[in-house]
Amino acid sequence: MSEIPKAPIARIIKESGAERVSEDAKEELAAYLEEVARDVAKEANKVAKVAKRKTVKADDIKLAIKNL
């Protein structure tokens, strides 16, 4: 089960043109987004450590996304 709430996921899918969204679809997209977020967070943490910081900053996230 994903930690990302399903309501915002359903809104995103509906804003993309879907009339209805199944529970399975919400769960699948939430799980995928969570996996991507974990990968970005891990990479951003590496970037912060290279910069000798414990705090992950927005620029670390941006760089992590570019690196992935």
N, C-alpha and C positions, 0 to 999 in steps of 0.2 A: 504494500500500500504506500502511496506517495504522500509526502509531507505537503505538497502543493495543493491548495484548496481547489476543488473541482469547479466551483462557480465561476471564477475568473477564466479558467480553461474553457468552459462552455461559452462564455462571452466572446473570447478570442475566436473560437471556431465559428460562432454565429456571425460575428463581424466580418468574417471571411466569406460569408455567403450561404452558410448552411441554415436550413430552416429548423432542423431538429438535430440533436446530438445524443448519441447513446452513451450509457455509463461506461461501456468498454472503451469507446473512443476517448472520453475524458481521461480515463485511467491510463491509457496508452500514451497519450500526449504528455500528461503530467509526469509519467515515469521517464519518458525520453528527455523532457526538459530538465528534470532533476539530475539525470545522468550527465547531461551537458554542463549543468551548473556545477556539479562536483568536479568535473574535469577542469573547468575554468578556474574554480577556486583553488585546486591543487597547483595549477600552473601559476596563479597569482601569488600564492604563498611562496613558491620557489623564487619568483621575481623579488618579493619583499625580502626574503632571506639573503639574496645576492646583494641587495641594497643595505644589508645589515639592520633591517627593521623587523619588529614583531608585528607591526600593524600593516594590514593589507589596505592599500589606498585605491581610489578609483582609477588612477593611472596604471596601477598594477593589473587591475582587471582588464583595462583596455589593451595593455601589452600582452596579457595572457591570451586574450581573444585573437589578437594578431598572430601570436606564436602558434596557436592551434589551427 
